[in-house]
């Protein structure tokens, strides 16, 4: 395969490495003494969850992965994500222009401000965290990274 289809070989090697790393990561979190004592794992990366979902179809260790998801989804995200459809908030800025990101941020800021009075405290806290990110992110030079990527959907 290395000689006949080197691109496919590279993809398979990469996939196997990524899958192994993610499985190690899940097991580390799941078996952690701190996790069992209700330490919360938090990851904003949608790619991570996508890869975990793919692994659920591949590995026989579904119980570990399912229990991991119960830990993450039900203990941490359920109220915020499922009941209100809310997730960590960041916009897409494909233009690569800071002015466009600032304009999008202004719109998002107003939407979030309008959401606060209608939200339970746990949601209002999340909204306020997102407002702080939107308001202070550019001052901390974070925007350069966001603009430089065209796949940001956090």
N, C-alpha and C positions, 0 to 999 in steps of 0.2 A: 504494500500500500504506500510506503514511503516513496517509492519510485513511480508507481503507476498513477497515484493521485495524491500528491504532496499536500494540496490544500485541504482535502478531506481529512488526511492524517492529522494535520495541524488542528483542525476543528475538533476532532475526536480527542486528541491529547488535551487540548484546552478544556473541553467539556468535562473530561474525567478528573482533571485537576481541580476545577472549580467545584464540581460535585463533591469531591472528597473534602475540600476545605470547608464547604458549607455544612456537610454532615458533621465534621469535627466541631464546628462552631455551635451547631444545634446541641450536640451531645454535651459540650462543655457547659452551655447555659442550663440544659436540662438537669444535669447531674451536679451542678454547683450547689454547695451547702447554702450559700447565700440565697440562691433562687428558691430553694425549698423553704427558706425562712421568709419568703415573700419579698425578696429583693426583686424589683421590676427591671426587666430588660426592655430597652426602648431603642428602636431603630427606625429612623425616618426613611430608610432606603427601600423603595418599592421593588427594586431589582432583587434585593435579598429575599423578600417574600415570594417573589415570582420564582426564584430558583428553588426555594424550599418547597413550593407547591409542585414544581416539576419533579423534585426528588421523591415526593410522596408517591408518585406513580412508579418510581423505579425501584426503590429500596424496600426490603421486607421489614424495615424498622418503622413501620407506619405508626405503631403505638407511641414511640418516642416522639415522633414528629407531631402526631395528633395532640399529645399531651402538651408539647411545646406550644402549639397554637392555642390550646385552651388557656395556658398561662398568659400568653401575650394578648389574645383577643378578648377573652372574658374578663380577666383581671384589670387590664389596662385600657384597651381601646373600646370596649363594648359601648359604654355610655356615650363616649365622644363620637365614635365613628358610626356605629350602627343606628342608634336612635335618631341622630340628627344628620347623618350623612356628612359629617365634618371630618376633615383630616388636616394634617399640617399644611399650611397654606403658603404657597409660593407660585408665582405666575411663570408663564413661558415668555421668554424674550429671544426670539429667533433673529431679530434684526441685527444684533450685535451693537446696538446704539444705547448708550446710557440714558439719553432723553426718553426713549421709548419705554425703558424699564421704569423710569421715574413716573411717567404718565400712567402706566399700568398699575404701579404701586399706589398712586393717588386714588384710583378707582377702587382698588382692593381695600384700601384704608377706609374709605367711606362705607363700603359694604360691611366691613367688620364693625365699625362704630355703630352702625344701625342694628347690628345683630346683638350687641351686648345687652341692652335692656330687655330683650326677649329671651335671654338665655339663662338656664340654671347656673349656679355658681361655678360648677366644674367646667362648664362650657365657656362661661365668661372668662375664667382664668386662662383657658386655652386661647381664646380670642385675643385677650390682652397680650399674651406671649407672642402671638403672631403679629399684632400691631407693633410691638417693640421691634421685632425683626424687620418689619417693613420700614419703620421710621429710622432705625439706627444702622441697618445693614450697609447702606451706601457710605455712611460716614466711616465705617470700619473697613472700607475697601473690599467688602465681600462681593459687591456688584460686579467687579471685574471678572471674578470666577463664574458668576451666574451668567453673565453675558457671553462669556467665551464658550459656553456649552450650549448646544441647541436642543438638548434633551431634558432640560430641567422641568420636572413636574413634581414638586415636592408637596 
